[in-house]
Amino acid sequence: MKKNALLNAAVHNSRPISKDGALERLFTLMFRGFVYPQIWEDPEVDLDALELTADKRIVTIASGGCNVLNYLTESPARIDAVDLNPAHVALSRLKLAALTHFPDHETYFRFFGHADERGNRRAFVRYLLPHLDEHTRRYWTAWTPLHGRRINYFTKNIYKFGLLGRFIGSVHTIARIHGMNPRVLLAVRTPEEQRAIFDATISPLFEKKLVRALCGMPVTLYGLGIPPAQFQSLMAASNGDISKLLRDRLERLACDYPIEENYFAWQAFGRGYDRHYRKAVPRYLRRENYELLRDLSERVTIHHASMTDWLSNQPAESLDGYVLLDAQDWMNERQMNALWAQIVRTAKPGARVIFRTAGEDSPLNGKLTPDLLSVWDHDVEDCRERSRHDRASIYGGFHLYIRRPN
């Protein structure tokens, strides 16, 4: 299957000549390239729900590859990561290869933690290039019109690139036009200061006519990786006022968790990680996890495939965990039932499935057939409590389904 056909099959649910069909095709056009330099699902919430042990085998959507390695710090037996987007596959494989072939943690942290130094290009050529598979090598050495070879992203702060990076940059530009600088939030140290700075600098933006108008346009939110179907879920969850919903979720990100350790807030407000104290960084970049991750890197395999297709080739009752990110917000009823038929077939008793949604409610209710839904336990209140602990704060719901004993 051609590399873009996987994505088209996942998103295109409407006739091309319809309004929804045109929006879906515009989204897939934008989504074919580099989208997420960092994944936006909190791995601490995930790991608490997955309960990984040394005998567990899990599968996850790869996205930017961060959480694949964050999960690996718990030493599961195996992690398979799948993704429809070839750019995400290339980024995830690059992170994995760097673990194996970089000489030390400092080189690794400068490459993915700083991600903006000229020495990163030399490190790529010297340590990684000879060891990359053909797809990953071609992706990172490909020429781009504005920045030369794509590996140069790592000399100019890769977190400013991709669809999400540019979206965050646009928000910063709008803020500065209105005399506000989101970076000031990174200097505060108390909850009271966080609240005061947010109320003074960020919250007023969502009262601006331009911002409210942009929030109501599906194309605007494509920069967050939100497809047309997910935009409709946001509309429903917000009662038609998406600007207020986004403001409320940004408030959680800015105010509900300590700034000095919330790397999601650092990416949103500072477009990077905490380089000095290295406290607001994901698990996979922490020095204390580096040697462990190097030793365990062979337990991870990255696949360019859809989750449903990959699962169809796995043995029955062979998996202990599934991480679906927010993929089901993209799916129609047929696609969702096809996915869960494979999950039910491949899940061991006690297996755990986690995912997030734009709205609060699970999309399985009313869409999944009773025979597929009836074998799972889903504690709604427990899921709401877990969602409240998600430091990324951009989703409406976190969901955990546990396979009942046969």
ChimeraX attribute file (.defattr): number of C-alpha atoms within 10 A of each C-alpha:
attribute: neighborCount
match mode: 1-to-1
recipient: residues
	/A:1	6
	/A:2	6
	/A:3	13
	/A:4	15
	/A:5	11
	/A:6	18
	/A:7	20
	/A:8	17
	/A:9	14
	/A:10	17
	/A:11	20
	/A:12	21
	/A:13	17
	/A:14	14
	/A:15	11
	/A:16	13
	/A:17	8
	/A:18	10
	/A:19	10
	/A:20	16
	/A:21	17
	/A:22	15
	/A:23	20
	/A:24	22
	/A:25	19
	/A:26	15
	/A:27	23
	/A:28	21
	/A:29	13
	/A:30	16
	/A:31	23
	/A:32	18
	/A:33	14
	/A:34	21
	/A:35	25
	/A:36	24
	/A:37	24
	/A:38	21
	/A:39	19
	/A:40	21
	/A:41	22
	/A:42	20
	/A:43	21
	/A:44	17
	/A:45	17
	/A:46	24
	/A:47	15
	/A:48	10
	/A:49	19
	/A:50	22
	/A:51	14
	/A:52	22
	/A:53	12
	/A:54	10
	/A:55	10
	/A:56	18
	/A:57	19
	/A:58	24
	/A:59	24
	/A:60	23
	/A:61	26
	/A:62	28
	/A:63	27
	/A:64	23
	/A:65	26
	/A:66	23
	/A:67	28
	/A:68	27
	/A:69	25
	/A:70	21
	/A:71	21
	/A:72	22
	/A:73	18
	/A:74	16
	/A:75	20
	/A:76	19
	/A:77	16
	/A:78	20
	/A:79	25
	/A:80	18
	/A:81	26
	/A:82	26
	/A:83	24
	/A:84	25
	/A:85	22
	/A:86	23
	/A:87	25
	/A:88	26
	/A:89	26
	/A:90	26
	/A:91	23
	/A:92	27
	/A:93	24
	/A:94	21
	/A:95	19
	/A:96	22
	/A:97	20
	/A:98	25
	/A:99	25
	/A:100	19
	/A:101	18
	/A:102	18
	/A:103	12
	/A:104	14
	/A:105	19
	/A:106	13
	/A:107	17
	/A:108	22
	/A:109	19
	/A:110	17
	/A:111	25
	/A:112	21
	/A:113	23
	/A:114	21
	/A:115	24
	/A:116	21
	/A:117	16
	/A:118	13
	/A:119	14
	/A:120	23
	/A:121	18
	/A:122	11
	/A:123	18
	/A:124	20
	/A:125	12
	/A:126	13
	/A:127	16
	/A:128	18
	/A:129	20
	/A:130	11
	/A:131	15
	/A:132	17
	/A:133	13
	/A:134	10
	/A:135	13
	/A:136	21
	/A:137	18
	/A:138	14
	/A:139	17
	/A:140	20
	/A:141	15
	/A:142	12
	/A:143	14
	/A:144	11
	/A:145	7
	/A:146	7
	/A:147	12
	/A:148	12
	/A:149	15
	/A:150	18
	/A:151	21
	/A:152	22
	/A:153	21
	/A:154	24
	/A:155	18
	/A:156	17
	/A:157	20
	/A:158	24
	/A:159	27
	/A:160	21
	/A:161	19
	/A:162	20
	/A:163	22
	/A:164	22
	/A:165	23
	/A:166	16
	/A:167	20
	/A:168	21
	/A:169	19
	/A:170	13
	/A:171	16
	/A:172	20
	/A:173	15
	/A:174	16
	/A:175	18
	/A:176	13
	/A:177	10
	/A:178	13
	/A:179	9
	/A:180	17
	/A:181	17
	/A:182	20
	/A:183	15
	/A:184	14
	/A:185	24
	/A:186	18
	/A:187	11
	/A:188	16
	/A:189	12
	/A:190	13
	/A:191	15
	/A:192	11
	/A:193	14
	/A:194	22
	/A:195	17
	/A:196	13
	/A:197	19
	/A:198	19
	/A:199	15
	/A:200	11
	/A:201	18
	/A:202	19
	/A:203	16
	/A:204	14
	/A:205	20
	/A:206	19
	/A:207	12
	/A:208	12
	/A:209	10
	/A:210	11
	/A:211	15
	/A:212	16
	/A:213	13
	/A:214	14
	/A:215	19
	/A:216	16
	/A:217	12
	/A:218	19
	/A:219	19
	/A:220	14
	/A:221	19
	/A:222	22
	/A:223	22
	/A:224	18
	/A:225	19
	/A:226	21
	/A:227	24
	/A:228	25
	/A:229	19
	/A:230	22
	/A:231	22
	/A:232	17
	/A:233	20
	/A:234	23
	/A:235	18
	/A:236	14
	/A:237	17
	/A:238	15
	/A:239	11
	/A:240	13
	/A:241	15
	/A:242	22
	/A:243	20
	/A:244	17
	/A:245	20
	/A:246	18
	/A:247	17
	/A:248	16
	/A:249	16
	/A:250	20
	/A:251	18
	/A:252	19
	/A:253	23
	/A:254	29
	/A:255	22
	/A:256	17
	/A:257	18
	/A:258	18
	/A:259	22
	/A:260	20
	/A:261	18
	/A:262	22
	/A:263	24
	/A:264	26
	/A:265	28
	/A:266	23
	/A:267	22
	/A:268	21
	/A:269	22
	/A:270	21
	/A:271	20
	/A:272	24
	/A:273	25
	/A:274	19
	/A:275	13
	/A:276	7
	/A:277	10
	/A:278	17
	/A:279	16
	/A:280	22
	/A:281	22
	/A:282	22
	/A:283	20
	/A:284	23
	/A:285	22
	/A:286	15
	/A:287	15
	/A:288	11
	/A:289	17
	/A:290	19
	/A:291	14
	/A:292	16
	/A:293	22
	/A:294	17
	/A:295	12
	/A:296	18
	/A:297	20
	/A:298	13
	/A:299	15
	/A:300	19
	/A:301	16
	/A:302	22
	/A:303	19
	/A:304	19
	/A:305	21
	/A:306	18
	/A:307	23
	/A:308	18
	/A:309	14
	/A:310	17
	/A:311	22
	/A:312	16
	/A:313	10
	/A:314	13
	/A:315	11
	/A:316	15
	/A:317	14
	/A:318	17
	/A:319	24
	/A:320	24
	/A:321	27
	/A:322	25
	/A:323	23
	/A:324	17
	/A:325	21
	/A:326	21
	/A:327	18
	/A:328	22
	/A:329	23
	/A:330	20
	/A:331	20
	/A:332	16
	/A:333	15
	/A:334	10
	/A:335	17
	/A:336	20
	/A:337	19
	/A:338	14
	/A:339	20
	/A:340	19
	/A:341	19
	/A:342	20
	/A:343	24
	/A:344	19
	/A:345	17
	/A:346	20
	/A:347	24
	/A:348	20
	/A:349	18
	/A:350	17
	/A:351	26
	/A:352	24
	/A:353	25
	/A:354	21
	/A:355	20
	/A:356	25
	/A:357	23
	/A:358	24
	/A:359	21
	/A:360	19
	/A:361	17
	/A:362	20
	/A:363	20
	/A:364	15
	/A:365	10
	/A:366	10
	/A:367	14
	/A:368	20
	/A:369	15
	/A:370	10
	/A:371	9
	/A:372	16
	/A:373	20
	/A:374	11
	/A:375	15
	/A:376	19
	/A:377	14
	/A:378	15
	/A:379	12
	/A:380	17
	/A:381	10
	/A:382	12
	/A:383	18
	/A:384	16
	/A:385	12
	/A:386	18
	/A:387	21
	/A:388	15
	/A:389	15
	/A:390	23
	/A:391	24
	/A:392	24
	/A:393	24
	/A:394	20
	/A:395	19
	/A:396	19
	/A:397	23
	/A:398	29
	/A:399	25
	/A:400	23
	/A:401	22
	/A:402	22
	/A:403	22
	/A:404	15
	/A:405	10
	/A:406	7
